[in-house]
Amino acid sequence: MREDDLRAIEDAAELGELRVLLHAQLERLSADQREALQLRVIDERPYDEVAGELGISEQAARARVSRGLRALGRALGTSSAVNTHE
């Protein structure tokens, strides 16, 4: 797929606007929640690794990710949650 084609698809889907909104809402999260989301959602690391990296319990890591996803969902107006369970 050519770069122009990809850009046209992104424009049609209004992904550029969504990226700006998502970035703004990520900045509103606590640093702890952003880091937990980065590790779990972006880096696709299991919760035990997220917990180890952050120096917290696995339960606390799950809570941070869950709270961050809920906050993003509310801010973006989505009713479905992202499934991050293993």
N, CA, C and O atoms as a printed pandas DataFrame, in Angstrom:
     atom_number atom_name residue_name chain_id  residue_number  x_coord  y_coord  z_coord
0              1         N          MET        A               1    0.847   -1.171    0.000
1              2        CA          MET        A               1    0.000    0.000    0.000
2              3         C          MET        A               1    0.897    1.240    0.000
3              4         O          MET        A               1    1.865    1.327    0.755
4              5         N          ARG        A               2    0.558    2.172   -0.844
5              6        CA          ARG        A               2    1.332    3.409   -0.934
6              7         C          ARG        A               2    1.001    4.333    0.224
7              8         O          ARG        A               2   -0.080    4.260    0.810
8              9         N          GLU        A               3    1.957    5.210    0.546
9             10        CA          GLU        A               3    1.790    6.176    1.637
10            11         C          GLU        A               3    0.569    7.064    1.404
11            12         O          GLU        A               3   -0.161    7.364    2.348
12            13         N          ASP        A               4    0.338    7.491    0.156
13            14        CA          ASP        A               4   -0.826    8.326   -0.159
14            15         C          ASP        A               4   -2.134    7.590    0.120
15            16         O          ASP        A               4   -3.092    8.180    0.618
16            17         N          ASP        A               5   -2.166    6.300   -0.205
17            18        CA          ASP        A               5   -3.361    5.502    0.047
18            19         C          ASP        A               5   -3.636    5.391    1.542
19            20         O          ASP        A               5   -4.772    5.531    1.993
20            21         N          LEU        A               6   -2.581    5.140    2.292
21            22        CA          LEU        A               6   -2.723    5.033    3.741
22            23         C          LEU        A               6   -3.210    6.344    4.340
23            24         O          LEU        A               6   -4.088    6.339    5.202
24            25         N          ARG        A               7   -2.663    7.446    3.905
25            26        CA          ARG        A               7   -3.081    8.761    4.397
26            27         C          ARG        A               7   -4.548    9.030    4.049
27            28         O          ARG        A               7   -5.283    9.594    4.860
28            29         N          ALA        A               8   -4.972    8.634    2.863
29            30        CA          ALA        A               8   -6.371    8.840    2.460
30            31         C          ALA        A               8   -7.315    8.027    3.349
31            32         O          ALA        A               8   -8.387    8.503    3.724
32            33         N          ILE        A               9   -6.911    6.807    3.680
33            34        CA          ILE        A               9   -7.733    5.972    4.561
34            35         C          ILE        A               9   -7.816    6.594    5.950
35            36         O          ILE        A               9   -8.897    6.670    6.533
36            37         N          GLU        A              10   -6.683    7.038    6.478
37            38        CA          GLU        A              10   -6.671    7.679    7.792
38            39         C          GLU        A              10   -7.538    8.926    7.801
39            40         O          GLU        A              10   -8.273    9.165    8.759
40            41         N          ASP        A              11   -7.459    9.723    6.742
41            42        CA          ASP        A              11   -8.275   10.932    6.666
42            43         C          ASP        A              11   -9.755   10.587    6.630
43            44         O          ASP        A              11  -10.562   11.230    7.303
44            45         N          ALA        A              12  -10.116    9.573    5.846
45            46        CA          ALA        A              12  -11.519    9.182    5.731
46            47         C          ALA        A              12  -12.055    8.673    7.070
47            48         O          ALA        A              12  -13.219    8.894    7.403
48            49         N          ALA        A              13  -11.218    8.008    7.818
49            50        CA          ALA        A              13  -11.640    7.466    9.110
50            51         C          ALA        A              13  -11.468    8.473   10.245
51            52         O          ALA        A              13  -11.781    8.169   11.397
52            53         N          GLU        A              14  -10.978    9.655    9.930
53            54        CA          GLU        A              14  -10.734   10.715   10.908
54            55         C          GLU        A              14   -9.797   10.241   12.026
55            56         O          GLU        A              14   -9.969   10.610   13.188
56            57         N          LEU        A              15   -8.813    9.426   11.664
57            58        CA          LEU        A              15   -7.878    8.903   12.655
58            59         C          LEU        A              15   -6.946    9.978   13.188
59            60         O          LEU        A              15   -6.511    9.902   14.337
60            61         N          GLY        A              16   -6.635   10.968   12.381
61            62        CA          GLY        A              16   -5.775   12.047   12.848
62            63         C          GLY        A              16   -6.386   12.772   14.034
63            64         O          GLY        A              16   -5.698   13.073   15.009
64            65         N          GLU        A              17   -7.683   13.053   13.947
65            66        CA          GLU        A              17   -8.389   13.721   15.039
66            67         C          GLU        A              17   -8.442   12.828   16.271
67            68         O          GLU        A              17   -8.301   13.304   17.398
68            69         N          LEU        A              18   -8.646   11.527   16.051
69            70        CA          LEU        A              18   -8.687   10.588   17.170
70            71         C          LEU        A              18   -7.331   10.518   17.859
71            72         O          LEU        A              18   -7.266   10.457   19.087
72            73         N          ARG        A              19   -6.255   10.527   17.089
73            74        CA          ARG        A              19   -4.913   10.502   17.675
74            75         C          ARG        A              19   -4.671   11.721   18.562
75            76         O          ARG        A              19   -4.110   11.608   19.651
76            77         N          VAL        A              20   -5.098   12.878   18.086
77            78        CA          VAL        A              20   -4.921   14.114   18.872
78            79         C          VAL        A              20   -5.713   14.020   20.169
79            80         O          VAL        A              20   -5.203   14.363   21.235
80            81         N          LEU        A              21   -6.943   13.563   20.085
81            82        CA          LEU        A              21   -7.792   13.428   21.267
82            83         C          LEU        A              21   -7.216   12.395   22.230
83            84         O          LEU        A              21   -7.177   12.630   23.438
84            85         N          LEU        A              22   -6.770   11.261   21.709
85            86        CA          LEU        A              22   -6.192   10.219   22.548
86            87         C          LEU        A              22   -4.940   10.731   23.260
87            88         O          LEU        A              22   -4.765   10.497   24.455
88            89         N          HIS        A              23   -4.085   11.418   22.539
89            90        CA          HIS        A              23   -2.870   11.966   23.143
90            91         C          HIS        A              23   -3.222   12.939   24.275
91            92         O          HIS        A              23   -2.621   12.894   25.348
92            93         N          ALA        A              24   -4.180   13.797   24.033
93            94        CA          ALA        A              24   -4.583   14.770   25.056
94            95         C          ALA        A              24   -5.127   14.058   26.296
95            96         O          ALA        A              24   -4.829   14.454   27.423
96            97         N          GLN        A              25   -5.920   13.011   26.087
97            98        CA          GLN        A              25   -6.496   12.300   27.223
98            99         C          GLN        A              25   -5.451   11.473   27.967
99           100         O          GLN        A              25   -5.532   11.327   29.187
100          101         N          LEU        A              26   -4.476   10.933   27.247
101          102        CA          LEU        A              26   -3.383   10.216   27.910
102          103         C          LEU        A              26   -2.604   11.148   28.817
103          104         O          LEU        A              26   -2.172   10.750   29.899
104          105         N          GLU        A              27   -2.425   12.376   28.385
105          106        CA          GLU        A              27   -1.706   13.359   29.203
106          107         C          GLU        A              27   -2.448   13.690   30.492
107          108         O          GLU        A              27   -1.835   14.121   31.469
108          109         N          ARG        A              28   -3.752   13.493   30.501
109          110        CA          ARG        A              28   -4.554   13.793   31.686
110          111         C          ARG        A              28   -4.497   12.679   32.725
111          112         O          ARG        A              28   -4.838   12.897   33.887
112          113         N          LEU        A              29   -4.066   11.485   32.313
113          114        CA          LEU        A              29   -3.929   10.372   33.253
114          115         C          LEU        A              29   -2.743   10.630   34.172
115          116         O          LEU        A              29   -1.857   11.426   33.863
116          117         N          SER        A              30   -2.747    9.943   35.302
117          118        CA          SER        A              30   -1.583   10.035   36.181
118          119         C          SER        A              30   -0.399    9.360   35.489
119          120         O          SER        A              30   -0.575    8.506   34.621
120          121         N          ALA        A              31    0.790    9.752   35.883
121          122        CA          ALA        A              31    1.998    9.145   35.311
122          123         C          ALA        A              31    2.002    7.640   35.570
123          124         O          ALA        A              31    2.442    6.867   34.718
124          125         N          ASP        A              32    1.517    7.220   36.732
125          126        CA          ASP        A              32    1.457    5.797   37.063
126          127         C          ASP        A              32    0.543    5.036   36.107
127          128         O          ASP        A              32    0.880    3.944   35.648
128          129         N          GLN        A              33   -0.609    5.618   35.814
129          130        CA          GLN        A              33   -1.539    4.968   34.897
130          131         C          GLN        A              33   -0.981    4.935   33.476
131          132         O          GLN        A              33   -1.094    3.921   32.788
132          133         N          ARG        A              34   -0.384    6.032   33.037
133          134        CA          ARG        A              34    0.210    6.061   31.688
134          135         C          ARG        A              34    1.282    4.991   31.544
135          136         O          ARG        A              34    1.330    4.279   30.541
136          137         N          GLU        A              35    2.141    4.882   32.554
137          138        CA          GLU        A              35    3.219    3.901   32.479
138          139         C          GLU        A              35    2.661    2.476   32.475
139          140         O          GLU        A              35    3.141    1.626   31.725
140          141         N          ALA        A              36    1.664    2.215   33.296
141          142        CA          ALA        A              36    1.042    0.888   33.331
142          143         C          ALA        A              36    0.391    0.565   31.985
143          144         O          ALA        A              36    0.518   -0.553   31.487
144          145         N          LEU        A              37   -0.301    1.534   31.402
145          146        CA          LEU        A              37   -0.917    1.314   30.087
146          147         C          LEU        A              37    0.132    1.089   29.008
147          148         O          LEU        A              37   -0.048    0.244   28.132
148          149         N          GLN        A              38    1.214    1.833   29.067
149          150        CA          GLN        A              38    2.300    1.655   28.098
150          151         C          GLN        A              38    2.816    0.220   28.139
151          152         O          GLN        A              38    2.953   -0.438   27.108
152          153         N          LEU        A              39    3.097   -0.246   29.346
153          154        CA          LEU        A              39    3.659   -1.585   29.490
154          155         C          LEU        A              39    2.668   -2.676   29.083
155          156         O          LEU        A              39    3.032   -3.627   28.391
156          157         N          ARG        A              40    1.424   -2.534   29.513
157          158        CA          ARG        A              40    0.437   -3.593   29.270
158          159         C          ARG        A              40   -0.163   -3.541   27.874
159          160         O          ARG        A              40   -0.227   -4.564   27.192
160          161         N          VAL        A              41   -0.600   -2.369   27.443
161          162        CA          VAL        A              41   -1.340   -2.266   26.185
162          163         C          VAL        A              41   -0.410   -2.075   24.993
163          164         O          VAL        A              41   -0.541   -2.779   23.991
164          165         N          ILE        A              42    0.507   -1.153   25.084
165          166        CA          ILE        A              42    1.388   -0.867   23.954
166          167         C          ILE        A              42    2.474   -1.932   23.825
167          168         O          ILE        A              42    2.694   -2.481   22.745
168          169         N          ASP        A              43    3.155   -2.219   24.945
169          170        CA          ASP        A              43    4.244   -3.199   24.914
170          171         C          ASP        A              43    3.743   -4.639   25.009
171          172         O          ASP        A              43    4.512   -5.581   24.814
172          173         N          GLU        A              44    2.443   -4.810   25.310
173          174        CA          GLU        A              44    1.796   -6.121   25.391
174          175         C          GLU        A              44    2.486   -7.062   26.384
175          176         O          GLU        A              44    2.633   -8.258   26.131
176          177         N          ARG        A              45    2.898   -6.503   27.498
177          178        CA          ARG        A              45    3.563   -7.318   28.520
178          179         C          ARG        A              45    2.531   -7.883   29.483
179          180         O          ARG        A              45    1.529   -7.228   29.768
180          181         N          PRO        A              46    2.762   -9.087   29.985
181          182        CA          PRO        A              46    1.818   -9.678   30.941
182          183         C          PRO        A              46    1.834   -8.912   32.265
183          184         O          PRO        A              46    2.788   -8.202   32.582
184          185         N          TYR        A              47    0.767   -9.075   33.016
185          186        CA          TYR        A              47    0.626   -8.311   34.255
186          187         C          TYR        A              47    1.752   -8.566   35.248
187          188         O          TYR        A              47    2.157   -7.650   35.963
188          189         N          ASP        A              48    2.262   -9.785   35.306
189          190        CA          ASP        A              48    3.344  -10.034   36.261
190          191         C          ASP        A              48    4.585   -9.230   35.905
191          192         O          ASP        A              48    5.305   -8.772   36.793
192          193         N          GLU        A              49    4.840   -9.054   34.609
193          194        CA          GLU        A              49    5.978   -8.223   34.186
194          195         C          GLU        A              49    5.713   -6.742   34.437
195          196         O          GLU        A              49    6.612   -6.007   34.848
196          197         N          VAL        A              50    4.487   -6.307   34.193
197          198        CA          VAL        A              50    4.115   -4.913   34.465
198          199         C          VAL        A              50    4.335   -4.629   35.951
199          200         O          VAL        A              50    4.926   -3.613   36.320
200          201         N          ALA        A              51    3.857   -5.530   36.787
201          202        CA          ALA        A              51    4.005   -5.358   38.232
202          203         C          ALA        A              51    5.475   -5.301   38.625
203          204         O          ALA        A              51    5.875   -4.440   39.410
204          205         N          GLY        A              52    6.280   -6.206   38.088
205          206        CA          GLY        A              52    7.700   -6.229   38.410
206          207         C          GLY        A              52    8.404   -4.955   37.978
207          208         O          GLY        A              52    9.226   -4.414   38.718
208          209         N          GLU        A              53    8.087   -4.477   36.791
209          210        CA          GLU        A              53    8.701   -3.252   36.269
210          211         C          GLU        A              53    8.338   -2.042   37.118
211          212         O          GLU        A              53    9.164   -1.156   37.339
212          213         N          LEU        A              54    7.096   -2.013   37.592
213          214        CA          LEU        A              54    6.624   -0.866   38.371
214          215         C          LEU        A              54    6.896   -1.015   39.864
215          216         O          LEU        A              54    6.715   -0.064   40.624
216          217         N          GLY        A              55    7.327   -2.196   40.289
217          218        CA          GLY        A              55    7.601   -2.418   41.703
218          219         C          GLY        A              55    6.348   -2.459   42.559
219          220         O          GLY        A              55    6.347   -2.005   43.703
220          221         N          ILE        A              56    5.266   -3.016   41.983
221          222        CA          ILE        A              56    3.988   -3.105   42.692
222          223         C          ILE        A              56    3.462   -4.523   42.555
223          224         O          ILE        A              56    4.025   -5.328   41.812
224          225         N          SER        A              57    2.385   -4.832   43.268
225          226        CA          SER        A              57    1.776   -6.159   43.165
226          227         C          SER        A              57    1.060   -6.291   41.811
227          228         O          SER        A              57    0.740   -5.297   41.158
228          229         N          GLU        A              58    0.822   -7.533   41.418
229          230        CA          GLU        A              58    0.093   -7.768   40.173
230          231         C          GLU        A              58   -1.319   -7.198   40.267
231          232         O          GLU        A              58   -1.843   -6.663   39.290
232          233         N          GLN        A              59   -1.934   -7.315   41.443
233          234        CA          GLN        A              59   -3.279   -6.757   41.640
234          235         C          GLN        A              59   -3.264   -5.238   41.443
235          236         O          GLN        A              59   -4.171   -4.684   40.820
236          237         N          ALA        A              60   -2.246   -4.569   41.967
237          238        CA          ALA        A              60   -2.144   -3.119   41.806
238          239         C          ALA        A              60   -1.908   -2.755   40.342
239          240         O          ALA        A              60   -2.431   -1.749   39.862
240          241         N          ALA        A              61   -1.129   -3.562   39.635
241          242        CA          ALA        A              61   -0.890   -3.308   38.213
242          243         C          ALA        A              61   -2.193   -3.434   37.429
243          244         O          ALA        A              61   -2.487   -2.608   36.564
244          245         N          ARG        A              62   -2.965   -4.465   37.733
245          246        CA          ARG        A              62   -4.258   -4.645   37.060
246          247         C          ARG        A              62   -5.182   -3.452   37.341
247          248         O          ARG        A              62   -5.884   -2.977   36.449
248          249         N          ALA        A              63   -5.172   -2.983   38.580
249          250        CA          ALA        A              63   -6.027   -1.853   38.949
250          251         C          ALA        A              63   -5.618   -0.588   38.199
251          252         O          ALA        A              63   -6.477    0.152   37.722
252          253         N          ARG        A              64   -4.314   -0.335   38.090
253          254        CA          ARG        A              64   -3.844    0.863   37.367
254          255         C          ARG        A              64   -4.250    0.819   35.906
255          256         O          ARG        A              64   -4.715    1.814   35.350
256          257         N          VAL        A              65   -4.073   -0.340   35.290
257          258        CA          VAL        A              65   -4.442   -0.478   33.874
258          259         C          VAL        A              65   -5.946   -0.303   33.720
259          260         O          VAL        A              65   -6.402    0.413   32.829
260          261         N          SER        A              66   -6.708   -0.947   34.573
261          262        CA          SER        A              66   -8.164   -0.867   34.498
262          263         C          SER        A              66   -8.659    0.564   34.674
263          264         O          SER        A              66   -9.507    1.032   33.913
264          265         N          ARG        A              67   -8.128    1.255   35.677
265          266        CA          ARG        A              67   -8.538    2.652   35.902
266          267         C          ARG        A              67   -8.159    3.539   34.720
267          268         O          ARG        A              67   -8.935    4.403   34.312
268          269         N          GLY        A              68   -6.978    3.326   34.180
269          270        CA          GLY        A              68   -6.543    4.115   33.026
270          271         C          GLY        A              68   -7.426    3.888   31.814
271          272         O          GLY        A              68   -7.803    4.836   31.126
272          273         N          LEU        A              69   -7.762    2.613   31.549
273          274        CA          LEU        A              69   -8.623    2.302   30.405
274          275         C          LEU        A              69  -10.027    2.861   30.591
275          276         O          LEU        A              69  -10.627    3.369   29.643
276          277         N          ARG        A              70  -10.553    2.767   31.812
277          278        CA          ARG        A              70  -11.883    3.337   32.073
278          279         C          ARG        A              70  -11.883    4.846   31.863
279          280         O          ARG        A              70  -12.809    5.397   31.267
280          281         N          ALA        A              71  -10.840    5.510   32.353
281          282        CA          ALA        A              71  -10.753    6.963   32.183
282          283         C          ALA        A              71  -10.676    7.328   30.704
283          284         O          ALA        A              71  -11.333    8.270   30.261
284          285         N          LEU        A              72   -9.881    6.592   29.947
285          286        CA          LEU        A              72   -9.788    6.857   28.511
286          287         C          LEU        A              72  -11.119    6.587   27.819
287          288         O          LEU        A              72  -11.544    7.353   26.954
288          289         N          GLY        A              73  -11.769    5.503   28.202
289          290        CA          GLY        A              73  -13.065    5.174   27.611
290          291         C          GLY        A              73  -14.092    6.261   27.859
291          292         O          GLY        A              73  -14.834    6.640   26.954
292          293         N          ARG        A              74  -14.136    6.765   29.093
293          294        CA          ARG        A              74  -15.076    7.862   29.406
294          295         C          ARG        A              74  -14.738    9.096   28.590
295          296         O          ARG        A              74  -15.627    9.737   28.029
296          297         N          ALA        A              75  -13.462    9.431   28.521
297          298        CA          ALA        A              75  -13.038   10.642   27.821
298          299         C          ALA        A              75  -13.293   10.553   26.322
299          300         O          ALA        A              75  -13.607   11.552   25.674
300          301         N          LEU        A              76  -13.155    9.355   25.783
301          302        CA          LEU        A              76  -13.341    9.176   24.342
302          303         C          LEU        A              76  -14.775    8.804   23.983
303          304         O          LEU        A              76  -15.118    8.673   22.808
304          305         N          GLY        A              77  -15.607    8.637   25.007
305          306        CA          GLY        A              77  -17.016    8.352   24.762
306          307         C          GLY        A              77  -17.277    6.950   24.265
307          308         O          GLY        A              77  -18.214    6.735   23.497
308          309         N          THR        A              78  -16.468    5.987   24.687
309          310        CA          THR        A              78  -16.685    4.606   24.267
310          311         C          THR        A              78  -17.331    3.841   25.390
311          312         O          THR        A              78  -17.054    4.089   26.563
312          313         N          SER        A              79  -18.191    2.911   25.035
313          314        CA          SER        A              79  -18.875    2.135   26.056
314          315         C          SER        A              79  -18.237    0.758   26.234
315          316         O          SER        A              79  -18.507    0.076   27.223
316          317         N          SER        A              80  -17.398    0.345   25.291
317          318        CA          SER        A              80  -16.771   -0.965   25.425
318          319         C          SER        A              80  -15.358   -0.801   25.958
319          320         O          SER        A              80  -14.653    0.146   25.612
320          321         N          ALA        A              81  -14.966   -1.720   26.790
321          322        CA          ALA        A              81  -13.624   -1.678   27.376
322          323         C          ALA        A              81  -12.671   -2.516   26.545
323          324         O          ALA        A              81  -13.077   -3.485   25.905
324          325         N          VAL        A              82  -11.425   -2.144   26.560
325          326        CA          VAL        A              82  -10.405   -2.928   25.896
326          327         C          VAL        A              82  -10.097   -4.115   26.778
327          328         O          VAL        A              82   -9.896   -3.954   27.982
328          329         N          ASN        A              83  -10.057   -5.301   26.206
329          330        CA          ASN        A              83   -9.765   -6.500   26.976
330          331         C          ASN        A              83   -8.272   -6.662   27.106
331          332         O          ASN        A              83   -7.578   -6.907   26.119
332          333         N          THR        A              84   -7.773   -6.525   28.321
333          334        CA          THR        A              84   -6.345   -6.664   28.543
334          335         C          THR        A              84   -6.032   -7.881   29.391
335          336         O          THR        A              84   -4.903   -8.038   29.856
336          337         N          HIS        A              85   -7.021   -8.747   29.600
337          338        CA          HIS        A              85   -6.789   -9.940   30.406
338          339         C          HIS        A              85   -6.075  -10.979   29.572
339          340         O          HIS        A              85   -6.220  -11.043   28.352
340          341         N          GLU        A              86   -5.302  -11.788   30.264
341          342        CA          GLU        A              86   -4.551  -12.846   29.588
342          343         C          GLU        A              86   -5.442  -14.010   29.275
343          344         O          GLU        A              86   -4.986  -15.000   28.704
